[in-house]
């Protein structure tokens, strides 16, 4: 996943990931999982241009590398369902 320009770190569970985020040991959590749910990139609803632009950059970069992520050994099978051009409520979702 270094193709997206970040250094990913795996956590054993949701509690550990949230603790790392709360303690400023990580800047973001990307989690893919579930059973019959749709895979989406979910964020807080920011309205400032700066935050919007940052989220757009994350969306665009993930859309560029989603195929590479899918084909990376050890990634979760739900990455196969990520659709970088899907739109919900007139907003892009991946």
VMD Tcl script that builds the backbone (N, CA, C; Angstrom):
set m [mol new atoms 282]
animate dup $m
set s [atomselect $m all]
$s set {name element resname resid chain x y z} {
  {N N UNK 1 A 0.808 -1.190 0.000}
  {CA C UNK 1 A 0.000 0.000 0.000}
  {C C UNK 1 A 0.852 1.254 0.000}
  {N N UNK 2 A 2.136 1.122 -0.129}
  {CA C UNK 2 A 2.972 2.312 -0.198}
  {C C UNK 2 A 2.697 3.096 -1.468}
  {N N UNK 3 A 1.926 2.539 -2.391}
  {CA C UNK 3 A 1.555 3.252 -3.607}
  {C C UNK 3 A 0.722 4.491 -3.309}
  {N N UNK 4 A 0.075 4.557 -2.157}
  {CA C UNK 4 A -0.744 5.714 -1.835}
  {C C UNK 4 A 0.036 6.776 -1.072}
  {N N UNK 5 A 1.324 6.543 -0.844}
  {CA C UNK 5 A 2.163 7.550 -0.232}
  {C C UNK 5 A 2.108 7.597 1.291}
  {N N UNK 6 A 1.529 6.593 1.914}
  {CA C UNK 6 A 1.441 6.540 3.363}
  {C C UNK 6 A 2.134 5.290 3.849}
  {N N UNK 7 A 2.451 5.281 5.116}
  {CA C UNK 7 A 3.010 4.084 5.729}
  {C C UNK 7 A 1.915 3.412 6.541}
  {N N UNK 8 A 1.294 2.383 5.999}
  {CA C UNK 8 A 0.203 1.728 6.732}
  {C C UNK 8 A 0.722 0.927 7.914}
  {N N UNK 9 A -0.111 0.846 8.934}
  {CA C UNK 9 A 0.192 0.033 10.099}
  {C C UNK 9 A -1.055 -0.751 10.451}
  {N N UNK 10 A -0.894 -2.036 10.678}
  {CA C UNK 10 A -2.040 -2.870 11.026}
  {C C UNK 10 A -2.212 -2.915 12.533}
  {N N UNK 11 A -3.475 -2.931 12.952}
  {CA C UNK 11 A -3.823 -3.058 14.360}
  {C C UNK 11 A -4.616 -4.342 14.533}
  {N N UNK 12 A -4.512 -4.979 15.696}
  {CA C UNK 12 A -5.161 -6.276 15.872}
  {C C UNK 12 A -6.684 -6.208 15.893}
  {N N UNK 13 A -7.218 -5.026 16.270}
  {CA C UNK 13 A -8.665 -4.909 16.341}
  {C C UNK 13 A -9.074 -3.442 16.345}
  {N N UNK 14 A -10.368 -3.211 16.317}
  {CA C UNK 14 A -10.931 -1.863 16.268}
  {C C UNK 14 A -10.529 -1.035 17.495}
  {N N UNK 15 A -10.511 -1.640 18.657}
  {CA C UNK 15 A -10.180 -0.929 19.885}
  {C C UNK 15 A -8.764 -0.370 19.832}
  {N N UNK 16 A -7.827 -1.180 19.378}
  {CA C UNK 16 A -6.438 -0.737 19.282}
  {C C UNK 16 A -6.282 0.370 18.237}
  {N N UNK 17 A -6.982 0.250 17.109}
  {CA C UNK 17 A -6.910 1.279 16.062}
  {C C UNK 17 A -7.484 2.602 16.552}
  {N N UNK 18 A -8.629 2.546 17.226}
  {CA C UNK 18 A -9.234 3.767 17.754}
  {C C UNK 18 A -8.371 4.397 18.839}
  {N N UNK 19 A -7.725 3.583 19.664}
  {CA C UNK 19 A -6.824 4.108 20.690}
  {C C UNK 19 A -5.632 4.817 20.047}
  {N N UNK 20 A -5.083 4.239 18.986}
  {CA C UNK 20 A -3.963 4.864 18.283}
  {C C UNK 20 A -4.377 6.202 17.672}
  {N N UNK 21 A -5.583 6.267 17.144}
  {CA C UNK 21 A -6.097 7.507 16.576}
  {C C UNK 21 A -6.292 8.557 17.677}
  {N N UNK 22 A -6.881 8.148 18.777}
  {CA C UNK 22 A -7.135 9.055 19.899}
  {C C UNK 22 A -5.836 9.585 20.491}
  {N N UNK 23 A -4.815 8.751 20.553}
  {CA C UNK 23 A -3.528 9.128 21.138}
  {C C UNK 23 A -2.588 9.801 20.140}
  {N N UNK 24 A -3.099 10.120 18.949}
  {CA C UNK 24 A -2.296 10.751 17.885}
  {C C UNK 24 A -1.117 9.896 17.430}
  {N N UNK 25 A -1.258 8.575 17.537}
  {CA C UNK 25 A -0.225 7.672 17.027}
  {C C UNK 25 A -0.487 7.291 15.576}
  {N N UNK 26 A -1.650 7.642 15.073}
  {CA C UNK 26 A -1.994 7.435 13.672}
  {C C UNK 26 A -2.900 8.585 13.252}
  {N N UNK 27 A -2.918 8.888 11.954}
  {CA C UNK 27 A -3.689 10.032 11.486}
  {C C UNK 27 A -5.033 9.657 10.887}
  {N N UNK 28 A -5.190 8.424 10.491}
  {CA C UNK 28 A -6.449 7.994 9.871}
  {C C UNK 28 A -6.592 6.494 9.994}
  {N N UNK 29 A -7.827 6.042 9.914}
  {CA C UNK 29 A -8.107 4.604 9.919}
  {C C UNK 29 A -8.831 4.272 8.630}
  {N N UNK 30 A -8.294 3.329 7.884}
  {CA C UNK 30 A -8.965 2.777 6.718}
  {C C UNK 30 A -9.295 1.337 7.060}
  {N N UNK 31 A -10.568 1.027 7.117}
  {CA C UNK 31 A -10.988 -0.320 7.480}
  {C C UNK 31 A -11.932 -0.851 6.415}
  {N N UNK 32 A -11.675 -2.054 5.978}
  {CA C UNK 32 A -12.553 -2.698 5.011}
  {C C UNK 32 A -12.952 -4.035 5.594}
  {N N UNK 33 A -14.250 -4.286 5.655}
  {CA C UNK 33 A -14.731 -5.538 6.213}
  {C C UNK 33 A -16.240 -5.595 6.125}
  {N N UNK 34 A -16.834 -6.580 6.712}
  {CA C UNK 34 A -18.283 -6.703 6.706}
  {C C UNK 34 A -18.727 -7.986 6.028}
  {N N UNK 35 A -19.981 -8.237 6.045}
  {CA C UNK 35 A -20.546 -9.417 5.407}
  {C C UNK 35 A -21.236 -9.035 4.123}
  {N N UNK 36 A -22.515 -8.603 4.174}
  {CA C UNK 36 A -23.227 -8.265 2.939}
  {C C UNK 36 A -23.450 -6.760 2.835}
  {N N UNK 37 A -22.528 -5.973 3.395}
  {CA C UNK 37 A -22.681 -4.519 3.355}
  {C C UNK 37 A -21.880 -3.940 2.191}
  {N N UNK 38 A -22.279 -2.775 1.756}
  {CA C UNK 38 A -21.574 -2.087 0.679}
  {C C UNK 38 A -20.310 -1.437 1.222}
  {N N UNK 39 A -19.212 -1.533 0.506}
  {CA C UNK 39 A -17.951 -0.931 0.924}
  {C C UNK 39 A -17.968 0.553 0.560}
  {N N UNK 40 A -17.709 1.402 1.555}
  {CA C UNK 40 A -17.742 2.845 1.337}
  {C C UNK 40 A -16.614 3.525 2.105}
  {N N UNK 41 A -16.165 4.652 1.582}
  {CA C UNK 41 A -15.262 5.517 2.323}
  {C C UNK 41 A -16.148 6.487 3.087}
  {N N UNK 42 A -16.080 6.427 4.403}
  {CA C UNK 42 A -16.959 7.242 5.237}
  {C C UNK 42 A -16.102 8.219 6.026}
  {N N UNK 43 A -16.485 9.479 5.986}
  {CA C UNK 43 A -15.774 10.501 6.731}
  {C C UNK 43 A -16.769 11.408 7.420}
  {N N UNK 44 A -16.255 12.252 8.229}
  {CA C UNK 44 A -17.070 13.308 8.819}
  {C C UNK 44 A -17.500 14.239 7.694}
  {N N UNK 45 A -18.610 14.906 7.823}
  {CA C UNK 45 A -19.126 15.784 6.775}
  {C C UNK 45 A -18.482 17.165 6.893}
  {N N UNK 46 A -17.287 17.305 6.370}
  {CA C UNK 46 A -16.587 18.592 6.412}
  {C C UNK 46 A -17.172 19.539 5.368}
  {N N UNK 47 A -17.218 20.810 5.695}
  {CA C UNK 47 A -17.758 21.795 4.755}
  {C C UNK 47 A -16.706 22.805 4.290}
  {N N UNK 48 A -15.573 22.889 4.976}
  {CA C UNK 48 A -14.547 23.848 4.551}
  {C C UNK 48 A -13.864 23.358 3.275}
  {N N UNK 49 A -13.434 24.299 2.460}
  {CA C UNK 49 A -12.784 23.952 1.200}
  {C C UNK 49 A -11.500 23.150 1.444}
  {N N UNK 50 A -10.740 23.523 2.468}
  {CA C UNK 50 A -9.491 22.818 2.755}
  {C C UNK 50 A -9.710 21.348 3.062}
  {N N UNK 51 A -10.673 21.065 3.948}
  {CA C UNK 51 A -10.966 19.669 4.289}
  {C C UNK 51 A -11.563 18.930 3.096}
  {N N UNK 52 A -12.444 19.596 2.356}
  {CA C UNK 52 A -13.018 18.976 1.164}
  {C C UNK 52 A -11.921 18.596 0.187}
  {N N UNK 53 A -10.983 19.499 -0.032}
  {CA C UNK 53 A -9.889 19.233 -0.967}
  {C C UNK 53 A -9.026 18.071 -0.496}
  {N N UNK 54 A -8.782 17.984 0.822}
  {CA C UNK 54 A -8.002 16.869 1.362}
  {C C UNK 54 A -8.722 15.539 1.147}
  {N N UNK 55 A -10.025 15.522 1.428}
  {CA C UNK 55 A -10.792 14.288 1.225}
  {C C UNK 55 A -10.855 13.907 -0.249}
  {N N UNK 56 A -10.974 14.903 -1.115}
  {CA C UNK 56 A -10.988 14.631 -2.555}
  {C C UNK 56 A -9.666 14.007 -2.992}
  {N N UNK 57 A -8.552 14.513 -2.422}
  {CA C UNK 57 A -7.241 13.959 -2.749}
  {C C UNK 57 A -7.143 12.502 -2.299}
  {N N UNK 58 A -7.643 12.209 -1.091}
  {CA C UNK 58 A -7.632 10.824 -0.603}
  {C C UNK 58 A -8.477 9.946 -1.519}
  {N N UNK 59 A -9.672 10.406 -1.851}
  {CA C UNK 59 A -10.557 9.658 -2.757}
  {C C UNK 59 A -9.866 9.394 -4.092}
  {N N UNK 60 A -9.313 10.446 -4.681}
  {CA C UNK 60 A -8.691 10.302 -5.991}
  {C C UNK 60 A -7.501 9.361 -5.953}
  {N N UNK 61 A -6.682 9.451 -4.913}
  {CA C UNK 61 A -5.503 8.587 -4.813}
  {C C UNK 61 A -5.916 7.128 -4.610}
  {N N UNK 62 A -6.919 6.896 -3.750}
  {CA C UNK 62 A -7.405 5.529 -3.573}
  {C C UNK 62 A -8.010 4.982 -4.858}
  {N N UNK 63 A -8.747 5.831 -5.576}
  {CA C UNK 63 A -9.336 5.393 -6.841}
  {C C UNK 63 A -8.244 4.996 -7.831}
  {N N UNK 64 A -7.115 5.713 -7.791}
  {CA C UNK 64 A -6.009 5.409 -8.699}
  {C C UNK 64 A -5.351 4.067 -8.402}
  {N N UNK 65 A -5.349 3.655 -7.133}
  {CA C UNK 65 A -4.587 2.460 -6.756}
  {C C UNK 65 A -5.443 1.295 -6.266}
  {N N UNK 66 A -6.780 1.414 -6.352}
  {CA C UNK 66 A -7.634 0.365 -5.807}
  {C C UNK 66 A -7.353 -1.000 -6.454}
  {N N UNK 67 A -7.052 -1.025 -7.728}
  {CA C UNK 67 A -6.745 -2.301 -8.387}
  {C C UNK 67 A -5.466 -2.899 -7.807}
  {N N UNK 68 A -4.459 -2.061 -7.576}
  {CA C UNK 68 A -3.216 -2.554 -6.984}
  {C C UNK 68 A -3.451 -3.070 -5.566}
  {N N UNK 69 A -4.299 -2.375 -4.802}
  {CA C UNK 69 A -4.613 -2.825 -3.444}
  {C C UNK 69 A -5.311 -4.176 -3.500}
  {N N UNK 70 A -6.269 -4.326 -4.426}
  {CA C UNK 70 A -6.984 -5.607 -4.566}
  {C C UNK 70 A -6.032 -6.761 -4.826}
  {N N UNK 71 A -4.998 -6.498 -5.616}
  {CA C UNK 71 A -4.088 -7.558 -6.028}
  {C C UNK 71 A -2.914 -7.759 -5.080}
  {N N UNK 72 A -2.864 -6.990 -3.995}
  {CA C UNK 72 A -1.796 -7.128 -3.015}
  {C C UNK 72 A -2.121 -8.284 -2.085}
  {N N UNK 73 A -1.206 -9.189 -1.978}
  {CA C UNK 73 A -1.398 -10.373 -1.136}
  {C C UNK 73 A -1.702 -9.960 0.304}
  {N N UNK 74 A -2.724 -10.575 0.882}
  {CA C UNK 74 A -3.059 -10.340 2.270}
  {C C UNK 74 A -4.112 -9.265 2.492}
  {N N UNK 75 A -4.554 -8.571 1.432}
  {CA C UNK 75 A -5.589 -7.568 1.646}
  {C C UNK 75 A -6.943 -8.256 1.775}
  {N N UNK 76 A -7.856 -7.595 2.442}
  {CA C UNK 76 A -9.176 -8.158 2.710}
  {C C UNK 76 A -9.959 -8.320 1.409}
  {N N UNK 77 A -10.716 -9.411 1.265}
  {CA C UNK 77 A -11.499 -9.642 0.051}
  {C C UNK 77 A -12.524 -8.546 -0.258}
  {N N UNK 78 A -12.946 -7.778 0.748}
  {CA C UNK 78 A -13.912 -6.714 0.500}
  {C C UNK 78 A -13.353 -5.632 -0.423}
  {N N UNK 79 A -12.014 -5.544 -0.547}
  {CA C UNK 79 A -11.448 -4.570 -1.489}
  {C C UNK 79 A -11.926 -4.848 -2.915}
  {N N UNK 80 A -12.305 -6.084 -3.216}
  {CA C UNK 80 A -12.829 -6.415 -4.548}
  {C C UNK 80 A -14.136 -5.697 -4.838}
  {N N UNK 81 A -14.847 -5.289 -3.795}
  {CA C UNK 81 A -16.136 -4.640 -3.965}
  {C C UNK 81 A -16.055 -3.113 -3.967}
  {N N UNK 82 A -14.874 -2.569 -3.708}
  {CA C UNK 82 A -14.725 -1.116 -3.686}
  {C C UNK 82 A -14.847 -0.581 -5.103}
  {N N UNK 83 A -15.791 0.337 -5.298}
  {CA C UNK 83 A -16.038 0.936 -6.611}
  {C C UNK 83 A -15.717 2.426 -6.537}
  {N N UNK 84 A -14.568 2.837 -7.076}
  {CA C UNK 84 A -14.152 4.233 -6.942}
  {C C UNK 84 A -15.018 5.228 -7.704}
  {N N UNK 85 A -15.906 4.775 -8.559}
  {CA C UNK 85 A -16.769 5.713 -9.292}
  {C C UNK 85 A -18.210 5.675 -8.805}
  {N N UNK 86 A -18.489 4.898 -7.772}
  {CA C UNK 86 A -19.846 4.836 -7.224}
  {C C UNK 86 A -20.194 6.164 -6.572}
  {N N UNK 87 A -21.457 6.522 -6.638}
  {CA C UNK 87 A -21.916 7.778 -6.034}
  {C C UNK 87 A -23.166 7.482 -5.215}
  {N N UNK 88 A -23.243 8.070 -4.035}
  {CA C UNK 88 A -24.420 7.972 -3.200}
  {C C UNK 88 A -24.744 9.353 -2.668}
  {N N UNK 89 A -25.986 9.717 -2.640}
  {CA C UNK 89 A -26.407 11.037 -2.184}
  {C C UNK 89 A -25.638 12.156 -2.890}
  {N N UNK 90 A -25.362 11.956 -4.178}
  {CA C UNK 90 A -24.648 12.931 -5.000}
  {C C UNK 90 A -23.219 13.175 -4.534}
  {N N UNK 91 A -22.665 12.232 -3.759}
  {CA C UNK 91 A -21.290 12.348 -3.316}
  {C C UNK 91 A -20.547 11.080 -3.743}
  {N N UNK 92 A -19.293 11.228 -4.152}
  {CA C UNK 92 A -18.539 10.009 -4.491}
  {C C UNK 92 A -18.346 9.156 -3.250}
  {N N UNK 93 A -18.365 7.865 -3.425}
  {CA C UNK 93 A -18.087 6.971 -2.313}
  {C C UNK 93 A -17.210 5.834 -2.797}
  {N N UNK 94 A -16.199 5.517 -2.005}
  {CA C UNK 94 A -15.397 4.337 -2.299}
  {C C UNK 94 A -15.167 3.587 -1.016}
}
mol reanalyze $m
mol bondsrecalc $m
mol representation Tube
mol addrep $m
